[in-house]
Amino acid sequence: MITDNYKEVEANVIEACKKAGRDPKEVLLIAVSKTKPLSDIEELIKIGVKDFGENKPQELKAKFEDVSTPVNFHQIGHLQTNKIKYIIDKAVLIHSVDSFHLAEAIEKEAAKRDMIANVLIEVNIANEESKFGVKKEETEKLIREISVLPHVKIKGLMTIAPFVENPEDNRLYFREMKHLLLDIKSKNIDNVDMETLSMGMTNDYKIAIEEGSTMVRVGTAIFGERNYAI
Ligand SMILES: *Cc1c(COP(=O)(O)O)cnc(C)c1O
């Protein structure tokens, strides 16, 4: 079931790339396994899936330690400074950096381990009250501040688009994100890569790909609905 779902999403990703004249190799499909058991992850590992997304640092840590084969875990959810220690040397990429305070705390933990932490800057592109993320207008300033931290490497931007009935409604936000990425890239800030654009979820990943996403984070379409009560 999960395997079939994954293959269907993968086919849709390829289809969306074709439609947009893009190379499917440019888009990484991250299977968002938050709240789901390790057995679900193992099922996908059997067909060669390597990238998984988690929200809770302790859950990422536990799955990282218990999984049968090493795979890439992405910290996609909001990160509190006191939880960095759980994932700093386990997450391949932290998608959710939205303040200098958080970046500084990541710097400290990374320096302790003599490693470089790869991060994305989370942008609240639709200015939603309920969402984390830096405002679009403040993104470049934040990136310039973080860029001087020697153990933190900015790889690009991430956003969580609004929850909408019609995914077409998010197209303009995805387009704005791509423009923001290119604008900041053109500034050639030292120690900053602007190659990764993490956007698109179950509801809207096809549109996100058409608008330039390089990482889509898909949970429900692969693993089914989540039950937060358990
Ligand atoms: C849960 C989550 C996803 C996946 O959401 P689905 O709608 O289930 O695909 C993607 N990104 C983030 C940051 C999430 O928290």
The ligand as an SDF file (V2000), in Angstrom:
LIG
                    3D

 15 15  0  0  0  0  0  0  0  0999 V2000
    3.5980   17.2950    7.9660 C   0  0  0  0  0  0  0  0  0  0  0  0
    4.4450   18.1320    7.0960 C   0  0  0  0  0  0  0  0  0  0  0  0
    4.5590   17.8860    5.6980 C   0  0  0  0  0  0  0  0  0  0  0  0
    3.7600   16.8190    4.9830 C   0  0  0  0  0  0  0  0  0  0  0  0
    2.4060   17.1600    4.9370 O   0  0  0  0  0  0  0  0  0  0  0  0
    1.3460   16.3210    4.0680 P   0  0  0  0  0  0  0  0  0  0  0  0
    0.2580   17.2850    3.7990 O   0  0  0  0  0  0  0  0  0  0  0  0
    0.9320   15.1630    4.8970 O   0  0  0  0  0  0  0  0  0  0  0  0
    2.0340   15.8960    2.8090 O   0  0  0  0  0  0  0  0  0  0  0  0
    5.4260   18.6780    4.9770 C   0  0  0  0  0  0  0  0  0  0  0  0
    6.1430   19.6620    5.5550 N   0  0  0  0  0  0  0  0  0  0  0  0
    6.0690   19.9310    6.8610 C   0  0  0  0  0  0  0  0  0  0  0  0
    6.9000   21.0110    7.4390 C   0  0  0  0  0  0  0  0  0  0  0  0
    5.2100   19.1880    7.6680 C   0  0  0  0  0  0  0  0  0  0  0  0
    5.1360   19.4830    8.9710 O   0  0  0  0  0  0  0  0  0  0  0  0
  1  2  1  0
  2  3  1  0
  2 14  2  0
  3  4  1  0
  3 10  2  0
  4  5  1  0
  5  6  1  0
  6  7  2  0
  6  8  1  0
  6  9  1  0
 10 11  1  0
 11 12  2  0
 12 13  1  0
 12 14  1  0
 14 15  1  0
M  END
$$$$
